[in-house]
């Protein structure tokens, strides 16, 4: 079961990205349907997620990894 700990919102595409601490993934949620449209494996214990509106990139902090 996902354990969302942080989220960020992409105002361009309307998606929310959540770092799921216990499952090693970031969930991508379509806010128009409130459903998960993708999951991205990022490594153990993702502990933060951020959006850069200048380039459209999503950044994920992973605890204990470089």
Phi, psi and omega in degrees: 000131179298148176234080184295131182242333178215155175215160174217157184243130175263107184289344180282311182258354177077014180268151172251138179244126181241131173277121181257101190305317187273349188245001177065026180226160167251127177268139175254121184245126176279114184288343178284336179242352184054041180229152176286123181254348179195155169230141182237120177287128186235351182118178186288138173054060173300129188236009177186155178211140181217158182239134176255106183291342180288325181238355178079009182276150174252132180244139182236127173271131181241118183296129175082005178232158178272000000 
